[in-house]
Structures are given as C-alpha cells and as structure tokens.
Amino acid sequence: MLRVITFIVLAMISFTDSFPDGAPADTCVKSRFNQPHHGQAKSQPLESLPYQVVASSDQYAPGQKIELTISGHDVFRGFFWQARDANTNEWIGEFLPSTNVKTIPECSSVTHADPKDKTQARLIWQAPNDKQGQVFFTGAIVKDYGTFWANIIAQVPVH
C-alpha cells in the first residue's frame, strides 16, 4: 500500500511540474506550434480566456521595441509567445532577455523561466535592424498543467 501511495504522489508531482522552466525550444517546430504538449489536455476556448494580452503596437521600424503585456485577475504559471511578420507569417525579430523569462532566439519566441504564480508579465520585442513592417504576436498562456489557452493573438490598442 505504501508503494502505491508513493507512486501516486510521485506521479502527481511530475504531472504538475512539467516544464517548470518554460517551453522547450522544439515547441517552435512542432506540428501544433503554440500548443503546450501537456498530455491529453486540450486548449480552452479563447472566449473563456481570463487574461489580456496587449502589444503596444503592431507596426515597427528598424530596431524598434514593442512591449507585450500579459495580465489578468487570475494567476498563471506559464506562457509561450512568438513574433511573426504579418505579411509572410515568418518568425521575425527577437525578444529581449529579462527577469524570469527565457528567450528562444531561433524562432523569435519567449517563455516563462520559473513555475511561480504570475499576475502579469511584461515582455519586450525588438524589430530587426534592417526591416520595417507589421508584426503580430501569437502564443499560449498556461494557468496550470491541464488548463491553458493556445493560439491567442495579442490585441493592439486603437490610437
């Protein structure tokens, strides 16, 4: 009986703590990009998203920085975001390193770096030095291992 209880406890710990330091780099090239691979869990409907994701702009000039803010009343544990060119859908630019984030420069992405509860995340993206155009930010937010929203598109305020 003790062995069964130990096994269940260990299984629960590994289940709830998967990817505590962010999405793996191969997330960018999986067939379901922006989809956390959390066992049988499926993305929640976007209509039920309890968070706001806002980009300070969707237009960029060479080297320009754009802020991406994730916020909400509910805490979240993780995220994965990519910057994509609005015309070609290709990865573009880079997220800048900051506290508690891990950048994935190979695919213009950023993810969480710890499993702590978060109420907000501020991410900074920098445009390439030789391009200008339109960008959009797409990604996922993880509330807990089995509850996440994928294929979110960041909002841009109307000025």
N, C-alpha and C positions, 0 to 999 in steps of 0.2 A: 504494500500500500504506500509506503514511504517513497518507493521508487516512482510510482505513478504520479504522486503529488509533485515530486522533484521534477519529473519530466514535464508536467503541465506548466509549472512555474517557469522553467527554463524556456519552454516554447513560447509562452506569453511574453517573456522579456525580449526574446529575439524578434517576435512578431511586432511588438510595439516600438522597437528601437531601430528598425531597419532604416538605413540611410540617414543616421543622425547628423552626419556632417555634409549633407547635400546630395543632390542627384549625381550619379556617376557621369563621366564625360561622354560615354557612349549613348546617353539619353538623346543627344543631338541627332544621331543617325539611326535610331530605331524606327521601325515602321510606324509606330504611334508616337511621334515626337510630341512633346508637351503632355504626354500621358504618363503619370507615375506608374511604375510596374509594381503594384502592391498586391500581389497575389490575385485573388478573384475580385477585389474591389473595383468598382466602376465609378467613373466621373459622375458627380451630382449634376442635375440640370442647372444651366447657367442662370435661369430665372431665380434660383434659390441662393445665389451667391451672396453671402453676408458681408462681403468686403468690397471696397472701392479700389480700383487701380487707375491711377491718373498719370498721364505723361504731360510734362509741361509744354510740349509742342510735338507736332508731327512733321514739321519742316526743319531741315537742317542745312547749315552752311559748313564749309570745310572746318574741321576741328571743333565744331560747336558741341557744347554739353547740354544734355537734356536730362531732367530729373524724372524718375519714375517712382511714384509713391504708392505703397500698398497700405491700406488702413481699414479699420472696421471696429465694431463693438466686441466681436468675438475674437479670442486669441487664435493664432495659427502657429503651426510648428515649422512649416517649410514652404519653399517656393522654388520655381524654376522659370526664368524669363529669357526670351530671345529677342533680339532686334532684327527686323527684316526690312529689306528695301520694298517699298510699296509697289513699285513697278515690276520688279523681277522676282520678288519673294525670296531672294538670296539673303543669307546672313550678311550683316553689314556692321561696321564699327566695332566698338568694344565697350564693355562695362568696366568701370574703374574699380580697383580694389578699395575696400572699406571694411570697417569693423563688422564682424560676424557674417561676412559673405565670402563666397568662393567664386572666382571668375572662371569661365571656360572659354578662353580666347579662340579656340579652334572653331567655335560656332557662334560667336558673338552672344554668349549666354552668361547667366549668373544664377547662383543657387545659394541656399542658406548654408551656414558653416557650423551650426550647432542645433541641437534639438529643443532648445528652450522655447517657452511660450513667447510669442511676439504679438504686439498690438499694432505695430507699424514697422515698415521697412522703407528706407529711402535709398534708392539706387541711382547711380549716375552713369549715363551712357555718353560716350564720346564718338562723334562722327569721324569718318576717315578724313585725313588732311587734304585729299585730292578730289573730293566729291561734294555735291550738294544735291538735295532732293527731298523726298518724302520717306519717312520711316514709320513702321508700326511695331508695337511691342505685343508679343503673344506669349502666353505661359500658363502656369498652373499654380494653385495655392493649395497647400495641404493643411487641413485642420488637425487631423490625426491619421494614423495609418490607413484606416478604412474610409475616411471622409475627405474627399478632395474635389476640386473643380479644375477642369482642364480646358485647353483651347480658349482661354479668356483673351480678349483683345482690350488693351488699355484704352481708356477714354481720354479724349483731349478736350480741354475746356474751350468753349467758343469765346473768342475775344471780340 
